[in-house]
């Protein structure tokens, strides 16, 4: 019984705290697409800094202006076209856009 427990513990020890991707190239492509999308969001947030609209309204506009980057991210991340994954990435895009707008406003205000 003890040898069985030892073997099971050794097998579980191989499972680290950090996930190992089965396809590192795909993971790199996904990370690159996230970076491109986020760069677009940040750039557009700064461009709309002087807008009098609410942060959520500006975030929607920014999300739409970065739709091609978001679509590329969805295409790489969701090869089986699962609508739940696409919707989650769209929500994440708008959430991150709101964050960039708020951050740009904070940086743009005098201390």
C-alpha positions in Angstrom: 0.0 0.0 0.0 2.8 2.5 0.9 4.6 2.0 -2.5 1.3 2.8 -4.3 0.9 6.0 -2.3 4.5 6.9 -3.0 4.1 6.4 -6.7 0.9 8.5 -6.7 2.5 11.3 -4.8 5.5 11.3 -7.3 3.0 11.4 -10.2 1.2 14.4 -8.7 4.5 16.1 -8.0 5.0 16.3 -11.7 2.0 18.7 -11.9 3.5 22.0 -11.2 1.9 25.2 -10.0 2.4 26.8 -13.4 0.5 25.4 -16.4 2.5 23.9 -19.3 0.9 24.6 -22.6 0.7 21.7 -25.0 1.5 24.1 -27.9 4.0 26.8 -26.9 3.9 28.4 -30.3 0.2 28.8 -30.1 0.6 30.3 -26.6 3.1 32.8 -28.0 0.7 33.7 -30.8 -2.1 34.3 -28.3 0.1 36.4 -26.1 1.2 38.4 -29.1 -2.4 39.1 -30.1 -3.3 40.1 -26.6 -0.3 42.6 -26.7 -1.5 44.0 -30.0 -5.0 44.4 -28.8 -3.9 46.0 -25.6 -1.6 48.4 -27.4 -4.5 49.5 -29.6 -6.7 50.0 -26.6 -4.1 52.1 -24.8 -3.3 54.2 -27.8 -7.0 55.0 -28.4 -7.6 55.7 -24.7 -4.9 58.4 -24.8 -6.4 59.8 -28.0 -9.8 60.2 -26.3 -8.5 61.6 -23.1 -10.2 65.0 -23.5 -13.6 63.6 -24.3 -16.4 64.6 -21.9 -18.1 61.2 -22.2 -18.2 58.6 -19.5 -15.4 56.0 -19.2 -17.8 53.2 -20.2 -18.9 55.1 -23.3 -15.4 55.8 -24.4 -14.5 52.2 -23.7 -17.2 51.1 -26.1 -15.9 53.4 -28.8 -12.3 52.2 -28.2 -13.4 48.6 -28.3 -15.0 49.1 -31.6 -12.0 50.9 -33.0 -9.8 48.0 -32.0 -12.2 45.4 -33.3 -9.8 44.0 -35.9 -7.2 43.3 -33.2 -9.9 41.7 -31.1 -11.1 39.6 -34.0 -7.5 38.4 -34.6 -7.2 37.5 -30.9 -10.5 35.5 -31.1 -9.4 33.7 -34.3 -6.1 32.6 -32.6 -7.6 31.8 -29.2 -10.8 30.2 -30.3 -10.1 27.9 -33.3 -13.4 25.9 -32.7 -15.5 29.1 -32.8 -17.1 28.6 -29.3 -19.4 31.6 -28.9 -18.8 31.6 -25.1 -15.1 32.1 -25.7 -15.7 34.9 -28.3 -18.1 36.6 -25.9 -15.6 36.4 -23.0 -12.9 38.0 -25.1 -15.2 40.7 -26.2 -16.2 41.4 -22.6 -12.5 41.4 -21.6 -11.7 43.9 -24.4 -14.3 46.3 -23.1 -13.3 45.8 -19.5 -9.6 46.5 -20.4 -10.6 49.5 -22.5 -12.4 50.9 -19.5 -9.2 50.4 -17.4 -7.1 52.1 -20.0 -9.5 55.1 -20.1 -9.4 55.4 -16.3 -5.7 55.1 -16.2 -5.2 57.7 -18.9 -7.5 60.1 -17.1 -5.6 59.6 -13.8 -2.3 60.2 -15.6 -3.7 63.3 -17.4 -4.9 65.1 -14.2 -2.5 67.5 -12.5 -1.3 66.6 -9.0 
